[in-house]
Amino acid sequence: MHSDPTPRSILRPAFASAIGKPGPSRRGCTVGHHAPLASSKTEIDDITHARCRFCGCQLMRMTGARRWFRTGMMG
């Protein structure tokens, strides 16, 4: 094994997985945690519509709510 010649700060973790919990993924979609695709967002009457970046389903978010809801055809 080769050691890394650059000095590493004590506060900086050695592995990227140690930085925090992993972000949303396709696995998150199966349990209802969708991530909107930024380029697909449109706002109509204080309701934001978008598509999920992983599974492509249609999402909706009201201005007062802080989470995305799945909309459109299901099943």
C-alpha positions in Angstrom: 0.0 0.0 0.0 1.1 3.5 -0.7 0.7 6.3 1.7 -0.7 9.6 0.6 2.1 12.2 0.5 -0.2 15.2 1.1 -0.9 16.1 4.7 -4.5 15.6 5.9 -6.2 17.8 8.4 -7.4 16.1 11.6 -10.9 17.4 10.9 -11.1 16.2 7.3 -12.3 12.6 7.0 -10.3 10.1 5.1 -13.2 8.6 3.2 -16.1 10.4 1.4 -18.6 8.1 3.0 -17.7 9.4 6.4 -18.9 12.9 5.5 -22.5 12.2 6.3 -25.5 10.2 5.2 -25.7 9.5 1.5 -27.9 11.7 -0.7 -31.2 10.6 -2.4 -30.9 7.9 -5.0 -33.1 5.5 -6.9 -33.4 3.4 -3.7 -34.9 6.4 -2.0 -37.6 6.5 -4.7 -38.8 3.1 -3.7 -39.6 4.4 -0.2 -41.0 7.7 -1.4 -38.1 10.0 -1.1 -37.9 11.7 -4.5 -35.4 14.4 -5.6 -36.7 17.0 -8.1 -34.7 17.7 -11.3 -33.8 21.4 -11.1 -34.2 22.0 -14.8 -37.7 20.7 -14.9 -39.2 23.0 -12.2 -42.2 25.2 -13.2 -44.3 27.3 -10.9 -48.0 27.8 -11.5 -50.2 29.6 -8.8 -47.8 29.0 -5.9 -47.5 25.3 -6.8 -44.2 24.0 -8.1 -44.1 21.1 -10.5 -41.1 19.0 -11.3 -39.9 15.5 -12.3 -37.8 13.2 -10.1 -34.2 13.0 -11.3 -34.0 9.2 -10.6 -37.3 7.6 -11.5 -38.9 10.4 -13.7 -42.3 10.5 -11.8 -44.2 13.8 -11.6 -43.8 15.8 -8.4 -45.6 18.8 -6.8 -44.8 21.1 -3.9 -47.0 23.8 -2.5 -45.3 27.1 -1.3 -46.1 26.4 2.4 -45.1 22.8 2.4 -41.4 21.8 2.5 -41.7 18.4 0.9 -42.4 17.1 -2.6 -45.6 15.0 -3.2 -45.9 12.5 -6.1 -48.6 13.4 -8.6 -49.8 12.2 -12.0 -50.6 8.6 -13.1 -49.8 6.0 -10.6 -49.9 2.3 -10.9 
